[in-house]
Amino acid sequence: MAMISFLEQETNFDNKNKRVNVTRLFLWFLGDFGGIKGVKKIIEEKLNIDISGFGIKFKSYHWDEKLLNFHPQLQIA
């Protein structure tokens, strides 16, 4: 369920240009996911969306995003 939730939040579909914008994590671990074909398969199976004929574009990754996305009691003073 966590993976599906992550994919739903991080995946955007550009139907006009037939492109799927995916998290850059897929690019960093492309071999582990089975290449571009594997990434497409994951998107299709987990999100139940047919993306045949679509290209894949990897989003840029910003290290400064969500830096405060942790438990507030764990903050170091």
ROBAGU-453627 format. One record per residue (C-alpha): x, y, z. Coordinates in steps of 0.05 Angstrom, whole numbers, plus 5000, padded with zeros to 4 digits. Last residue first. Layout:
XYZ/...
This chain:
536454375385/535753695351/528853535326/526252845345/520053115380/517853425314/517252745281/519852795210/518053165146/522053785164/526753685105/520853575059/524453844998/531654075005/534553494967/530853684904/530153134853/528853264780/523252854749/524952264705/521352244639/518451594612/515351524543/508351284530/506350794475/503650304525/501750694588/495750274608/493950464680/492749974737/496850394785/501049814811/501149394747/501949954696/506850364736/511049744754/511049504682/513250184657/519050184707/520949484685/520949684612/525250284628/530449834661/528849234705/527449604770/534249434801/537649674737/534150344740/536150474812/538051204805/533151294747/527251014787/529151454845/528152044798/520751994810/516451914748/513652354693/509651924644/509552174572/504552114516/505352854497/497853014505/496952474558/502052774605/501352314665/504352494732/507452014782/509852224852/503452214893/500251594862/506951244861/508051374935/501051134953/502050504912/508750374946/505850475015/500050005000/
